[in-house]
């Protein structure tokens, strides 16, 4: 498969060169190992070792305290100053005994440039907890998302874009810069539309995107789900009912983009509330599910406080729902959920490239005003309304205006849709074509 560059590549590669331990989180099969191998095998002079904690044999040896022995056996020499060994360990969270051994080796050799650890994991909370407890002050953590539009464009069409729409958004660009940006993308419009449709339908897993036939994609996603259930979920002792867990995934796929309704979920599953919380917690911990909470400043009473839930991968939603008709997806309005899911991933890719504190929220009042996504990055606030229609809906514009009244710190408003680019200087609204969000 053609290697496609990632938007988060530069800061990750910089971290790989540093002496600190690097942790790379992300759902299964989003390209963590591919990115690491692309980096590590650029130089034939580097000494590289790779371990995988999915391997029972390797995991058992590390549980027995033999990490250093494994490394020395692999390189067939002692560790020496200024002769760095790159040690990449996949699915590190599956072997908690690993972290204390890494800590000991890191502390012993940290001033000698003798060893560099790169850890990956597909369970965010577990790896984050283990690494921060054992490796506090020694590790840099990054999160790699599924492919976004710019990355999919390169993967499928070998075309690259030079600038991100979020650069203009973040810097409150004036109309001339927006016009230049849209003009630069127009030669790639067809390819961008095709890539975006793939993301809406099949999600951003690179291997699924690389397949050409629908049957192949469905088969891949079925195998992906089975691997997740058998390798990740079954390894958690507290997950005792795999059928119930799978049914929860079915329900969440149906309710993606909706305000969470635990009462209805409990009725459908016929399980205890504690079981629901535990299973949903692990769905989130394994980076398959995300909750978006309402945006609140000081006026709490007017706002709905329940989170929206998202099964993150559009491909899994398509597989779980068995919904394989694009025209019907649009006619029934279900395309809106896929659109929100895709745009949420684009937001996460943008925000992951900066160390600034950030949150993604939604806004809804008891009177019915709603804005899909509110991003807070540092002190800046960016409201986004997103729709698949090719015309401007006055109600959605009024909702954006309502949010600006609620939160006067907002500068520009952003309306993302299937229509033409418009820059409304007077009202400070930017209307962005869906295909230009890359």
C-alpha positions in Angstrom: 0.0 0.0 0.0 1.3 3.5 -0.9 2.5 5.3 2.2 0.4 8.4 2.8 1.9 11.2 4.9 0.0 12.1 8.0 -0.8 15.7 9.1 0.5 14.9 12.6 3.8 13.5 11.1 6.1 16.4 11.8 5.6 16.8 15.6 5.6 13.0 16.0 8.8 12.6 14.0 10.4 15.4 16.1 9.4 13.5 19.2 10.8 10.3 17.8 14.2 12.0 17.5 14.1 13.3 21.1 15.5 11.2 24.0 12.1 11.1 25.8 9.8 8.0 25.5 7.1 8.6 22.9 3.6 7.2 23.2 1.4 7.0 20.2 -2.3 6.3 20.8 -5.1 5.6 18.3 -7.7 3.0 17.4 -6.7 -0.2 15.8 -5.5 0.0 12.2 -5.4 3.8 11.9 -1.7 3.5 10.7 0.3 3.8 13.9 2.7 1.0 13.0 2.9 2.1 9.4 3.9 5.6 10.5 6.5 4.2 12.9 8.0 1.8 10.4 8.2 4.5 7.7 10.2 6.6 10.2 12.5 3.9 11.6 13.4 2.4 8.3 14.5 5.6 6.6 18.1 4.9 7.6 19.8 1.5 7.2 22.3 2.6 9.9 19.8 2.6 12.7 19.4 -0.4 15.0 15.7 -1.1 15.3 13.8 -3.7 17.4 10.0 -4.2 17.3 7.9 -6.0 19.8 4.1 -6.6 20.0 2.2 -7.2 23.2 -0.4 -9.1 21.2 2.2 -11.8 21.1 1.8 -14.1 24.1 5.4 -15.3 23.9 6.8 -11.7 24.0 4.3 -10.7 26.7 5.2 -13.6 28.9 8.9 -12.9 28.7 8.3 -9.2 29.7 6.0 -10.3 32.5 9.0 -12.4 33.8 11.1 -9.2 33.8 13.1 -10.0 30.7 12.7 -6.8 28.6 16.4 -5.9 28.8 17.4 -9.5 27.9 15.1 -9.4 24.9 16.7 -6.1 23.8 20.3 -7.4 24.3 19.5 -10.6 22.5 18.0 -8.7 19.6 20.9 -6.3 19.1 23.6 -8.9 20.0 25.7 -6.4 21.9 25.6 -4.3 25.1 23.8 -1.0 25.2 26.4 1.8 24.5 26.4 5.5 24.8 25.7 7.3 21.5 24.8 4.1 19.7 21.0 4.4 20.0 18.7 1.4 19.8 15.2 2.2 18.7 12.7 -0.1 20.6 9.1 0.1 19.2 6.5 -1.8 21.3 3.0 -2.2 19.9 -0.2 -2.5 22.1 1.9 -1.7 25.2 -1.1 -1.3 27.5 -1.6 -5.1 27.3 1.4 -5.7 29.5 1.4 -3.4 32.6 4.7 -5.0 33.8 6.4 -3.4 30.8 6.3 0.2 32.2 8.4 -0.2 35.3 11.1 -2.0 33.2 11.1 0.8 30.6 11.4 3.3 33.4 14.5 1.6 34.9 16.2 1.4 31.5 15.3 4.9 30.6 16.6 6.4 33.8 19.8 4.4 33.6 20.6 5.4 30.0 18.8 8.8 29.6 22.0 10.9 29.4 23.8 8.4 27.1 21.5 8.3 24.0 21.7 4.5 24.1 18.0 3.6 23.8 14.8 5.2 22.5 11.4 3.7 23.4 8.3 4.2 21.1 5.1 2.8 22.5 1.8 2.4 20.8 -1.6 1.5 22.1 -5.2 1.3 21.1 -6.6 1.8 24.6 -6.2 5.5 25.5 -7.2 5.5 29.2 -5.2 2.4 30.1 -2.0 3.4 28.4 -2.4 7.0 29.6 -2.8 5.8 33.2 0.0 3.3 33.1 2.4 5.7 31.4 1.7 8.7 33.6 1.9 6.6 36.8 5.2 4.9 35.9 6.7 7.2 33.3 5.7 10.7 34.6 8.0 13.3 33.2 9.6 10.8 30.8 7.0 10.4 28.1 5.3 12.5 25.3 1.9 11.3 24.3 0.3 11.8 20.8 -3.1 10.6 19.5 -3.4 9.5 15.8 -6.9 9.6 14.4 -8.3 7.9 11.3 -7.5 9.5 8.0 -9.0 12.9 7.2 -9.8 14.4 3.9 -6.3 15.7 3.0 -4.7 12.4 4.0 -7.3 10.4 2.0 -6.8 12.6 -1.0 -3.1 11.6 -1.0 -3.8 7.9 -0.3 -6.4 7.5 -3.1 -5.3 10.1 -5.7 -1.6 10.9 -4.8 -2.5 14.6 -4.6 -1.4 16.9 -1.8 -2.9 20.1 -0.5 -0.5 22.8 0.7 -2.6 24.5 3.3 -5.4 23.5 5.7 -8.7 25.2 6.0 -8.2 25.3 9.7 -5.1 27.5 9.3 -7.4 30.2 7.9 -10.1 29.6 10.6 -7.5 29.8 13.4 -6.1 33.1 12.1 -9.5 34.7 11.3 -8.3 35.1 7.7 -9.8 37.9 5.5 -11.6 37.3 2.3 -8.7 37.5 0.0 -6.9 34.7 1.7 -10.0 32.6 1.6 -10.5 33.3 -2.1 -6.9 32.2 -2.7 -7.4 29.0 -0.7 -10.6 28.0 -2.5 -9.0 28.8 -5.9 -6.0 26.6 -5.1 -8.3 23.6 -4.4 -10.6 23.9 -7.4 -8.4 21.8 -9.7 -8.8 19.0 -7.2 -12.5 19.4 -6.5 -13.6 16.1 -8.2 -10.9 14.1 -6.3 -11.8 15.9 -3.0 -15.5 15.1 -3.5 -14.7 11.4 -4.2 -12.4 11.1 -1.2 -15.0 12.7 1.1 -17.7 10.4 -0.1 -15.5 7.5 0.8 -14.9 8.9 4.3 -18.7 9.4 4.8 -19.4 5.9 3.7 -16.5 3.7 4.8 -14.7 5.8 7.4 -11.0 6.6 7.6 -9.2 3.3 8.2 -6.5 3.3 5.6 -6.7 -0.4 4.6 -10.5 -0.1 4.1 -10.0 3.0 1.9 -7.4 1.2 -0.2 -9.8 -1.5 -1.2 -11.8 -1.0 -4.3 -14.8 -3.3 -4.1 -17.7 -2.8 -1.7 -17.7 -6.5 -0.8 -14.0 -6.3 0.1 -14.6 -3.2 2.3 -17.5 -4.9 4.1 -15.4 -8.1 4.7 -12.5 -6.0 6.0 -14.8 -4.1 8.4 -16.4 -7.4 9.6 -12.9 -8.8 10.3 -11.9 -5.6 12.0 -14.8 -5.7 14.3 -14.2 -9.4 15.1 -10.5 -8.7 15.9 -11.5 -5.8 18.1 -13.9 -8.0 20.0 -11.7 -11.0 20.3 -8.3 -9.4 21.0 -9.2 -6.2 22.9 -12.6 -6.7 24.5 -12.2 -10.4 25.6 -8.9 -9.5 27.2 -10.7 -7.3 29.7 -11.7 -9.5 32.7 -14.6 -7.2 33.7 -16.3 -7.6 30.2 -18.2 -10.9 30.8 -20.9 -10.7 28.1 -19.6 -10.2 24.6 -23.0 -10.4 23.0 -24.3 -7.6 25.2 -21.2 -5.5 24.3 -21.9 -6.1 20.6 -25.5 -5.1 21.1 -24.4 -1.9 22.8 -22.3 -1.1 19.7 -25.3 -1.7 17.5 -27.4 0.7 19.6 -24.7 3.4 19.7 -24.3 3.1 15.9 -28.0 3.9 15.6 -27.8 6.8 18.1 -24.5 8.3 16.9 -24.9 12.1 16.9 -27.9 12.1 19.2 -28.1 13.2 22.8 -27.4 10.2 25.0 -30.5 8.5 26.4 -29.5 6.0 29.0 -33.1 5.1 29.8 -33.9 3.9 26.3 -30.5 2.0 26.1 -31.2 0.2 29.4 -34.6 -0.8 28.2 -33.2 -2.2 24.9 -30.3 -4.1 26.6 -32.1 -5.2 29.8 -29.0 -4.8 31.8 -27.9 -3.0 35.0 -26.9 0.6 34.8 -23.5 -0.2 36.2 -22.9 -2.7 33.4 -23.9 -0.1 30.8 -21.5 2.4 32.3 -18.7 -0.1 32.4 -19.1 -1.3 28.9 -19.5 2.2 27.5 -16.4 3.3 29.4 -14.4 0.6 27.7 -15.8 1.5 24.3 -14.5 5.0 25.0 -11.2 3.8 26.5 -10.5 1.7 23.4 -11.0 4.8 21.2 -14.1 3.4 19.4 -16.6 5.9 21.0 -16.5 9.5 22.0 -18.9 11.8 23.9 -19.3 15.5 23.2 -20.6 17.6 26.1 -22.7 20.8 25.9 -20.9 24.1 25.8 -21.6 26.0 29.0 -20.4 29.4 30.2 -22.2 30.9 33.2 -25.9 30.3 32.3 -26.4 26.6 33.2 -30.2 26.5 33.4 -31.0 27.1 29.8 -28.9 24.3 28.4 -29.4 20.6 28.0 -26.6 18.9 29.9 -26.5 15.4 28.5 -23.6 14.5 26.1 -23.9 13.5 22.5 -22.4 10.1 21.7 -20.4 9.1 18.6 -19.3 5.7 17.4 -16.3 7.2 15.8 -15.8 5.1 12.6 -18.3 5.7 9.8 -17.3 2.3 8.3 -18.3 0.4 11.4 -21.6 2.3 11.4 -22.2 1.2 7.8 -21.3 -2.4 8.7 -23.4 -2.6 11.9 -26.4 -1.0 10.3 -26.2 -2.9 7.0 -27.0 0.3 5.2 -25.6 0.1 1.7 -27.5 2.6 -0.4 -26.0 6.0 -0.9 -29.1 7.6 -2.4 -31.3 6.3 0.4 -28.7 7.5 3.0 -29.2 11.0 1.6 -33.0 10.8 1.2 -33.5 9.5 4.8 -31.3 12.3 6.2 -28.9 9.7 7.8 -26.1 11.3 5.8 -26.2 14.1 8.5 -24.9 11.7 11.1 -22.0 10.5 8.9 -21.2 14.1 8.1 -20.9 15.0 11.8 -18.8 12.0 12.5 -16.4 12.9 9.6 -16.2 16.5 10.6 -15.5 15.6 14.3 -12.5 13.6 13.0 -11.3 16.6 11.0 -11.5 18.7 14.1 -9.6 16.2 16.2 -6.8 16.1 13.5 -6.6 19.9 13.6 -6.5 20.2 17.3 -4.0 17.3 17.8 -1.3 19.3 15.9 -1.1 21.9 18.8 -0.2 21.7 22.4 -2.8 24.4 23.3 -5.6 23.2 25.6 -8.8 22.5 23.6 -12.3 21.2 23.9 -15.0 20.2 21.4 -18.6 20.8 22.5 -22.1 21.2 21.1 -24.6 23.9 22.0 -28.4 23.5 22.5 -30.9 25.5 24.4 -34.3 24.5 25.8 -35.8 26.9 23.2 -34.4 24.7 20.4 -31.4 26.8 19.2 -28.5 24.4 18.4 -25.0 24.6 16.9 -23.3 21.3 15.9 -19.8 21.9 17.2 -18.1 24.6 19.4 -14.4 24.4 19.4 -12.4 26.2 22.2 -8.7 26.3 21.5 -6.7 28.4 24.0 -8.9 31.5 24.5 -10.4 31.4 21.0 -13.9 30.0 20.3 -15.0 28.6 16.9 -18.7 27.7 16.2 -19.4 25.3 13.3 -22.8 24.4 11.7 -22.5 21.5 9.3 -25.1 20.3 6.8 -25.3 18.2 3.6 -27.7 20.6 1.9 -26.6 22.8 -1.0 -28.5 25.8 0.2 -28.3 28.1 3.2 -30.9 27.3 5.9 -32.1 30.4 7.7 -32.8 28.6 10.9 -29.2 27.4 11.2 -28.0 30.9 10.6 -30.2 32.2 13.3 -28.8 29.5 15.6 -25.3 30.7 14.9 -26.3 34.3 15.6 -27.9 33.1 18.9 -24.7 31.5 19.9 -22.7 34.7 19.2 -25.2 36.6 21.5 -24.7 33.9 24.1 -20.9 34.0 23.8 -19.7 37.5 22.6 -16.1 36.3 22.5 -16.8 34.6 19.2 -15.3 36.3 16.1 -16.3 34.5 12.9 -19.1 32.0 12.5 -18.6 29.0 10.1 -21.3 27.3 8.0 -20.1 24.1 6.3 -22.4 22.8 3.5 -22.6 21.5 -0.1 -22.9 25.0 -1.6 -20.5 27.6 -2.9 -18.0 29.6 -0.9 -19.3 32.9 0.5 -17.5 35.3 2.7 -20.1 37.6 4.5 -17.9 40.4 5.7 -20.8 42.3 7.4 -22.2 39.4 9.4 -18.7 37.8 9.9 -19.9 34.4 8.6 -17.8 32.1 6.3 -19.7 29.6 4.2 -17.3 26.8 3.4 -17.9 24.0 0.8 -17.7 20.6 2.2 -15.1 19.5 -0.3 -12.8 22.4 0.9 -12.5 21.1 4.5 -9.0 19.7 4.3 
